[in-house]
C-alpha cells in the first residue's frame, strides 16, 4: 500500500510516498534518533543527497538513504518513505514497473538524463562502479548486469522519443511539434452552443484533448488517413470564420489563435456563406459551407501533445 504524504512542521517539505508493505534496499547516509517521521522527513529535506528514509516508530530510529536500489514486498513493514517527484518517467518496453517501481524509476532519473543520476553515460550503455553483489540489488526492471571485464554495473542507455500512450491515438512528428490525433463520432442532441464550441467541449470531455488544428501537409494527411479507415466521412476541424460568414481565405483562422500557415483547400476558394464548421470530406479537401451540412458532419478530430518517453537502446 502506498500513501503520498506531506510531512512538515517548520518547513515546506517534499512529498513522500509512505511504502506500507515494502522494504527499501540501498545505502544509508546517516542514522539518528528523531521524535517522529516529520522530524525525520525534515532531516531528509535539508540533506541534498537524501532520497528517502526509514523511521522506526518503536525506537525513534531515523535512517536517511542517499541511494535506493530496490523496493521489495514485505507485508510486515511500514517504516519506509521515498521522495516523490513531479517528473513522470516513461520507458516503453521496460518490464516490471508497477506503482512502487514507477516511484523509484522517477527518482532514479530525476535529472531526466539518459542514465539514472550518478551513472556514467557511455555510447550504448550506462555504467556504475559498484560491486557485483550491489549491482544485483537493483530492481529487476532496470535489467542491471555486471560486466566482469570492467568491474562495472551496466544497464541499457535510454534516448528521448515521443509516442501516444493510448494506442487508439495516431502519432505524428511535425515541424511545430509531436502530436497524437484521434477522430471520434460527433455529439448528439442540442446544447445551445455553436458547433465549434461543442466540438471543443466534446474533445475535452471525451478525450482530454483539444479540437484539432492542422499546420502542415503531413498533419493533414495523417488526419485524413484516420477518416479513410472509417465507413462514414466528414471530419470537423478547428478552422473557423470569426465573423460567422466565410468571405474567402482571409476570413478564416484557427479557433485557438495558432498560425494559419497551411490549408487544405487545394488552391480553391473556400465556399462562401454562413459558417458552421470546416469539414474534411472524402475527397480529402476542406469545405467550409455547403447545402448538405450537417448531414456530412460525422466525426470530430481531436489532438493532444505526444508524451515524451525514454526509449531503450538495443
N, C-alpha and C positions, 0 to 999 in steps of 0.2 A: 504494500500500500504506500502511496506517495502523497504527502501533504506539502503544498507550496506555502511557506510561512514567511512573514516579515518579522524578524526578530530585532527589536531595537528598544533601547531605553533612553540613551542620551545622544543618539546619532541617527542619521538616515541610513540604515543598514541595508545591505544587499538582501534580496530574497533568497531563501534556501529551500531546497526540497528535502523534507524530512522523510528518510527512507525507512519506514517500518517494514520489517521482513527482509532486510538486506544487510550484508556486511560489505564494507569497502576495504579493498586491498590497495596499499600504496605506501608512501614514505611519510613518516611523522616528523614534522619540522620542530615542534615544541610541545611539551606537556606541562600542565599546571593544574591547580585547583581553582574552580570558579563557583560562584553561588548558584548559577543556573545556566540554562542553554543560551539565554540572552547575553550574559556576560561572555560566554564562550564565542558567540557569534560576533560580538563587538571586537574581541581579540583577533578573530579571523579577518574582520573588515579592515583593521588597521595594519595588518601584515600583508605586504604586497604579494607575496608568493603563495598565500593561503588559498586553497581551492575548496576546502570543506573541513569538517571537524567531527569529532565524536565527543558527545557529552554523556557521561555515565551518571545517571541520577543518584544511585546508591552511594557513590563515593565522591561525587563532585569533580571527577577527573575530566579535564578538557584536553583533547589531543588535536592539534592542528595539522592538517595534511597539506604538503606542498607538491605532492604527486599522487594521483589516483589512477590505478590501472584496471581495476575490475570491481564490478558490483555482483555479489554472489547471494543467491536466495538463502535466507536464514530466518525462518519464521519466529525464532525466539529473540531476535534482535530488533531494537527500536531506538538505537542511540546514535545513528549516523546521519549527517547532514551534508549536502553538496550544494555548491553555489549554482544558481540558475543564471542564464544569460539571455539577452534579448535576441541574439543571433541564432537562427534555426538552421542547422547544417543538414543538408540532404545529400546522401550518397547513394544513387540508384545502384542496385546490384550488390550492395553490402548486406549480408545476411545476419540475422540475429540481433537486429537493432529494435528492441522493444522500447517501452516507455522509459525505463531506467537507463538503458544504454543510450537512448537518444539524449538524455540529460548529460551523460558522460561524454558522448561524442561532441555535443555543443560546447562543453567545457574544454575538451582537449584541443578543439580547433577554434578557440575563442578569438584568435587573431585573424582567422579566415584565410590562412595560408594553405599551400598545397600539402603541407605536413602538419601533424599536431605541434603545438607550441613546444619549443625546446628541441625538436628533432632537426636533423640536418637534411637539407634538400639536395638530392643528387639527381642525375639525369632521368632516371626511371624509377627511383625509389626514395623512401625516407629511412634514415638510419639514426640509431641512438646507441651511444656507448654505455651499455649496461651488461650485466652478466646474463648468461643463458637462462639461469633459473628465474631471474627477474623478468626477462623478456617474455617468458611463457606465462607470466602472471597477467598479462594484458588480456582484456576481454576478447573472446574468440571472434567477435565481429570485426576486429581490426586486422585479422589474419596475419598476426605477427609471427615471424620465423627468425631463427638465429643463424647468422652467417658465420660458420666456423673459420672461414678463410680470413675474415676481417675482424672477428670477435665483436660483431655488432648485431643489434636487434634491427630487423628490417620489416617494413610494411609497404604496401603499394603507394606510389605517389598519386595524388589527385590533381586534376586540371579543372578549370572552370568551364561550365557549359550551361545551357538553358533547356528546359523541357516543360511540357504540360503534365503535371502530376495526375490529373484526371484524364484518362485515355479517351474520353469522349470528345475532348478538345483536339484541335489540329494545330500543331506548332508551326510557326514560320519566323524566319530571321530576316529582317528588313533593314533598310538604311537608317530608319528612325528608331529601331529597337526590336526586341524579341517579344512576340505576342502569341497568344493562344486564341483560336477562333472556334466558335460553335454556332450552329443555327438551331433555333427552337421553334416549335409551332406557335403561331400567333395567339394572342389572348382572345378570349371570347367575352361577350357581354359588353355593356357600356359602363363608363365611369365618369363621364363629364369632362375628361381630359382630352387634349388633342391626340392624334395618332402618334406624333413624335414623343410627347410626354409619356404616353402609355408604353411605348417601346422602351424608353429609358427606364421607366419604373419596372417593366417586366424583366428586362435583362438583369437589373439589380436583384429583384426578388427571386428569380428562378435560377440564376447562375452566379450571382455575386460579381458579375462582370458589368461592362458598360456597353451601350449601344455602339455598334461598330462605325469607325471612321476608316477610310482607306486612303493610303498615301503613296501607293506605287502600283505598277502593273503586276508585280509579283503577288502583292497582297490581294489585289482584285482577282487574280487567277485562283488563289487559294480559296477565297470566299465563294467564288463561282463554282469551284470544284466540289464544295460541300453541297451546293444546290444540285449539281449533276448526279449526286448519289441518292437523290430523293425522287419520289414519284411526282409530287406537286412542285410547281415552280413559282417564283416570285418572292424574293428576299428583300426585306426592308433594311436600308442602311441609314446612317445618321446625317445625310446631306439635306439641308433644309433651305427654304426660302423665308427669311425672317419677316418679310412683308406680308407673307401669306399668298403671294402671287408670283408665279415664275415669269420673268421677263427677259430670259436669256441667261447665259452662263454667269454673268456678273451679279445676278440677283441671288446666287446660291452661296452657301457657306456651310461648314461643318457646325453642328449644334454646340460643340464644346470649344469653339474658337480656335481649333488647331488649323494649321496652314492648309489652304485649299490648293495643293500643289499637284494634284492628279485628278483626272476624271475619266469615267468610263463611257462617255457619250460617243466615242469613236469619231471625233471631229464633226459630229452633227450638233445641231442646235437643240437644247432641251425643249420638250413640249411646253408650250406656254399655257397659262391659265391658272386657275385656283390650285394651290398646293396642298397636298395631304402627306405624301411620303415619296421618297425616292426608292424605286424598286429595281433590283437586278432581275431581269426576266430571262427566259430560257434561251434567248439569243445572246446572252452574256453581256448585253448593253444595259446602261442605266436609263430609267424612264421616270419622269417627274410628274406626269399627269396624263391620264387617258380615260377614255369613256368607260372602260371596264373596271375601273377601281371602285370598290375594294375587292372585286372578285379575283384579281390577280395578286392579291396580297395574302401569302400563306405562311411565311416564315419571318423571323426576326434574326438578324445577325448580331451576335454579341462577341466581345473580345475582352481579354484581360492580359496583364503583363505575364510573360512566362516566368517560371521560378528558376532562380539561379541555383545550380546544383554543383556538386563536386563529382567528377567522373573519374572512375578508377582507371589507371593506366594498365596496360597488359603486362 
